[in-house]
């Protein structure tokens, strides 16, 4: 009689789930709140036209990274899941880029008045 663990038991013991402390979650939540306050504050500061969108998107990207990495535990998950996230973002940017190439350089069908 063999005393080796069953394959399901061995597989179950190899997967470790990360449990974040309440302090860490509160710190991330506070950072998200501060970044939201920065977003609202930047709205009231006059920033020239292209830079206001760049600042807003930059803050949004940082907030999205915090949510994805720490609230969704992607930071501690397998690297394959991180690769899937990155490749889906690349695919989305590619689709937007192709659409913009088509629409930005198209001649107007009706001339402007």
Secondary structure as GFF3:
##gff-version 3
##sequence-region A 1 113
A	DSSP	alpha_helix	7	14	.	.	.	ID=ss1
A	DSSP	alpha_helix	22	44	.	.	.	ID=ss2
A	DSSP	alpha_helix	49	66	.	.	.	ID=ss3
A	DSSP	pi_helix	67	71	.	.	.	ID=ss4
A	DSSP	alpha_helix	79	104	.	.	.	ID=ss5
###
